Each structure stands twice: as structure tokens, then as C-alpha cells.
Amino acid sequence: MVASPPSADVAAKRSKVEDLKEQSQHLREPVATELREPTNRFSEAGIQILKFHGSYQQDNRDNRVKGQEKDYQFMLRTRSPAGYIPPQLYLTLDRLADEYGNHTLRATTRQGFQLHGILKKNLKAAIAAIIRSMGSTLGACGDLNRNVMAPPAPFRDRPEYRLAYEYAHRIADLLTPQTGAYYEIWLDGEKVISAEEHPEVKAARQRNGTGTIFHDNEEPIYGDRYMPRKFKCCVTVPGDNSVDLFSQDLTLVVITNKKGDLEGFNIYAGGGLGRTHNKEDTFARMADEIGFVAAADVYDAVKAIVATQRDYGDRYNRRHARLKYLIHDWGVAKFKAKVEEYFGKPLAPFRPLPPWQYHDFLGWHSQGDGKFFYGVSIANGRILDRDSFKLKAALKKIVKEFNVPLRVTPHQNVLICDVAPNQQDAIQLILQQHGIPDVSAIDSLERYSMACPALPTCGLAITESERAIPGVLERIRRLMDRLGLEDEHFVIRMTGCPNGCARPYLAELGFVGIVPGTYQTWLGGSPHQTRLAQVYIERLPITELEATLEPLLVYYRDRRHSGESFGDFCHRVGFEALRQFAASYTPPATQRKRYRVDVQAEQYQQLKALAAAKGVSVAALTRQALQQYLSAQ
């Protein structure tokens, strides 16, 4: 059965970006022409097409000077399925960060790396170097399938993890743009050695019969206009929600038999978190259960879902263009029926699954093949060298000396993989010598938090995020210590705008920038990211953080069930009860007055390092030190 095309009315309405894509000659122009021009930026049309090549044009707002041109620079993002980074690619990225970038690397929430601060004149050299080091930036941004995620843990003795990794790479290959523009522009048409595609992937890209493929087109799946908006997917295993599966357009869950043989995949679809303030028709949405597909048919099922969104997604209103809005408008039943038209047969019923849990895989773990991996916690994904903390130098030394690959996690951390038993102590020593605290010393609020880059480089940022969250976490920890919650933690995420790149709408406590210095505050998400949070406060000036959170934390401390998390508590009691308690709350007299003691910056850094080593908060350590000093007097 051949799928019906969209109506003439739908096809006739389209945004300006749709015209730019169609006129781009499959992503060639105007990027190819403008790249050769002696300017420091691209035109608006060039910016839109450049995204497909994995780069955003930005300007550093910290460097803006009235009356002068903006400080234009570029962000590059890698396409790294399942977060896999071979050693030669990591060493190249490390070098490029120093040679062309701002001397930092940033692990992303989609398991890639970002380079910031690259000038236009260096873009070609940087992308060419990435390609020649077995990497790619093609499709890391733009209106197509983005980086395909998977649980990062390299468990060799667990077939489902191996299958998730393999199929993340295969789905990424299936949905990679086929245009020759990428190599023509960045390598002058030079062919590079790359991993061979699986033969089933090649066959699936050519197989049609139901309207999923454009014959005689350079882009058989995407056509001339690619997707209506970005498309995000992942492959995971039952029970492992390290990938935030409910936030994805498409999730495949590996289903194996008792022997570990692949039977097929459960399918979720329709997740997405991006929204716009004061636009109620934009919203965060969790993915729905769609059905089950046998392993032999998985590529055709993926093509059917992509084709449904490609042909029926909104190409006029970009705020309404993601798959989640199509499923919301149609309903799951109609969406599934249309997918089955493209698929050519019904999908099987969704199979039962165990409860989902979040895993971060930090610290040492056995891979099951005689080797080990070590999860390094990276605050907000930023790999840098600063003062006595030299993470960038440490990772470079480890990768170079031991020739080990890395895997980026969906939580912006890094796993050092394939470590032989006789290498563990040496790697641990390198980390220690470079000031990297042991996992056990990291405050749990920081461990489970995330923030987007925001200011100064993101053009969409309304307020601070990455630069603000360390202070916010420290303030919340001091408050929790004072309230007797020093052993508790919850998932905190912050973004500088409502697009939700750090996925705040699935956090137990989410901060979303709404005006400078002020955040929309979300509560009630699950610690395992299986439930959407809801807006609790529309505008919270960050200066009022403690006064706002204190009654909520006291209520949680006194009324929670055994083992209940903060997010689950807020969801259970409801916002009306939270607001009533907050309105009637009066701090104890001993807590009404707060005192501040100033210390020098160097002293604070020493306190922070010592607190991390002891596994306590800075506030707790300071109180202890002062008490010991006063007692001695």
C-alpha cells in the first residue's frame, strides 16, 4: 500500500527556511561560495545551511562593544553515534581546541563534543582535521536526524548493550545525508577512509515500494527539503534510561530472548522538550509507546516513521514542526496507522518492559571482557584546565599514553574505555595528579545536575546557565545542610532559554531562563526522568532562591515517605499543597538572620578542593574549621 501524499494546502504553506533548503543544491550553497569570501561571517541563508554541516555561527556577547561589529565565531559539533570517540579523534579535538578554539572542549547532552570560538577562516581546516581523524560533523545540527544516542557503558558480556551500540551506529548510517556537498566543501571532494556500512543499511536505503524513498534523488530518504525540523533518536536497553528516552522523537528498545539473541525492538515516538515562553501551543512532551518491530524489519520501520514526519510534519510554522506536534494533533492511533502504511504492514504489540532507571556509570566498572572503564564526572561537560584543576591535560595524557577510546555520556560526562587491569592505577594517579577528584568526593547535587552553555555564545540564551549553576548548586547545598538534608540530593537542570537543551523539563528541579537573572522554575519530575515536571513559579529572581526553596525543602523533610525523592514528593502532594505550606511557612527564629563571612578567592578555592576531597560541602567544612579554631582559643 502506498502512502497518500500530504494535501495541496499543507504542501503549499512553507517557511522561508524550506525555500533555502530546496535551493541549496543539497546543502552546497550558499555555504560553498561564502566560505571562500574574505569575511568573518555567513549570510542568514548561509547560517541555515551551515547548520547541516555541524556548525552554528555565534557571537561572543561578552566581547560586544557598542558601535563595533559583533565578535563572530563558530561552534563545531561532532556526530558521534553512541558517544564513541576513537583515540585519534579525541587527540585531534584537543589540538583543535587550542589551535583554533577557546582552549576548551564541551561534552554535549547528545553524546558528542563541541568546539567553541572557531573563526570562519579556520572552519575548513578544523572540519577537515575531524574528518581525517575518523570523525564527522555532518548532521550534528540542522533539519535532519541528529546524533543517535545509546547507553555509553561498554559492557561486552551483556548482549543487549552491544546491540544497542551497534544499532545506534547503523541507524545513524541509515539516516546520514547522502549529499556529496560535505566532502566537496570541506575536503575539496577528497574521499576518506571510513567504516564500511552494514549491507542491510545500504539495502534499506534503496528499498521503496511504500513511499519512503525518493528515487533518482541525491537524498533518497530526505529529498530536496530534508526534514521539517530536527529529528532525534536513540537506541537503548530495557531498564536503562541514561539516554532520556522519553525526550526523543524516536526510541528503539532492544528486545532479546533468554539466550541474548536479538528478537526486535520496542518503539517509542513523539518526545521533545523545546518550547517558547508565552506560546501555549508549544510544549514539552514525552514519547508514546507505538509498537514492536522484528529485527529484520527495523530499518523499514525507522524509514516509515521518518517518512511520516517528513511528509506530514509542519513546514510552515517551525515552532510546530517537530514530530511531537504531529502525534499530539493526530493522536497515537492515526499516527501509527500512517506509519503502518509506509511500513507496508501492521506493527506488533508493544512488549512489556521493566521500570526505567537513570544510570551515570561513574567510577570504575568491569566491561566483562577482562578490561575496565572509568566514568569521569565533568561539571556541565566543560573540559578545561584552570588553576590546579587540569582535566583537559589529564584526558589528553591518558588517551595518548594508553591509546584508549572514550565514550561521551548523555549526562555530559566521559567514560575512559578498554582499560587493562595493569593500567588502572596509572590512570587513577594521572587524574589525581591533575586535580581531578574521585567520584566519591563529588557533591551529589553537582553529580546529577546539567546546564546548557547559554551566555555568552549561544544566540538563543536569555540568561546565564553554565556559568550560573555552580553558584546555584552551592547555595542549595548550604540550604540543605542547614535544614538537615545534607545526605539528600535531587536532579537539577538549568537552561538559559526554553529550548531545553539540558532537558530541564524532566528534572526534579528545573530552572529555565525567562528574563536576565530570572528563571521559570519547574518541579515534580522523576529522578529517573520518566515524568515531566510542571511550572511551579513563572518568574523566580535567582536572588530569591533560598527564600523560595526553604519551605519546600522543609515540607519535604517533614512529610516525605521513606525513600521518597524530592521530585516524587512534589508530584505526590501536588502544587496546591506546596503553595499552601510555603505561604504559611515561618522560618525558625534562629534561622531568620543570616551572616556572611568574606574570604579571598584563593582561600575559597582551597576550601572547595578540600571539601571535595573530604566529600562534604564547603559550608559544612567551613563551619567545622571555624568551630575547631574557636574551641582552640
Number of C-alpha atoms within 10 A of each C-alpha: 12 13 20 12 12 13 10 8 7 15 14 11 12 15 14 11 20 21 13 19 22 14 15 20 15 23 28 21 20 21 21 18 12 15 21 10 12 9 10 15 22 20 11 13 17 22 17 23 26 24 22 24 27 22 28 22 25 22 22 17 15 10 11 14 10 7 6 7 9 16 18 20 22 23 21 24 27 30 27 26 28 31 32 27 26 18 20 19 21 25 19 19 25 22 17 24 22 13 13 18 23 14 18 21 22 22 27 25 25 30 30 27 26 22 25 24 22 23 19 20 17 15 19 16 14 23 27 18 20 20 21 17 20 18 23 21 25 25 25 26 25 23 23 23 26 25 31 31 35 37 30 30 28 23 19 15 13 12 17 22 22 18 21 24 26 16 23 25 23 21 22 24 19 23 24 20 25 16 16 14 22 23 17 14 21 20 18 12 12 9 10 12 9 11 7 7 12 12 9 12 18 13 12 17 20 13 17 19 12 18 23 29 22 16 14 8 14 16 21 20 26 25 18 20 22 23 27 27 23 18 23 23 26 30 28 30 26 19 14 20 22 24 29 28 28 25 28 25 28 27 31 26 24 23 26 18 10 7 7 12 12 17 14 19 24 27 25 24 28 26 26 27 25 19 19 16 15 8 9 8 10 15 19 23 23 23 21 18 17 22 17 23 25 16 15 12 14 21 23 21 24 24 26 25 22 26 24 26 25 26 22 20 25 24 25 18 13 16 17 19 20 28 30 27 23 20 21 12 11 12 11 17 11 13 20 20 14 19 25 20 19 26 29 18 12 14 20 12 13 15 14 9 12 8 11 17 16 16 17 23 21 20 15 17 17 19 19 12 12 12 18 20 27 24 23 25 25 20 22 27 26 20 23 20 16 10 8 13 18 18 22 18 16 23 24 17 16 20 20 15 10 15 16 19 21 24 26 30 33 26 28 26 27 28 27 24 24 21 21 14 12 9 14 15 10 12 21 15 13 17 22 15 14 18 18 24 20 17 19 14 18 20 20 20 18 22 23 18 25 29 31 26 23 23 21 20 21 19 15 13 22 22 22 25 28 21 16 18 23 16 10 18 17 17 15 17 26 18 20 21 17 14 14 12 16 16 11 14 20 20 25 28 28 33 31 31 28 26 21 25 22 29 26 32 35 33 31 29 27 31 30 32 27 24 17 13 17 21 26 22 23 24 28 28 29 26 22 20 26 20 20 22 24 20 17 18 14 13 17 20 15 15 11 10 14 15 12 15 15 19 20 17 20 19 18 20 17 8 12 17 11 6 7 13 21 25 24 20 22 25 20 13 14 13 16 10 13 19 15 10 15 19 10 9 14 11 13 8 7 7 10 8 8 6 4 5 4 7 10 8 9 9 11 14 15 14 18 18 19 17 20 21 16 15 18 20 21 23 19 15 18 15 11 12 12 11 12 11 10 9 8 7 6
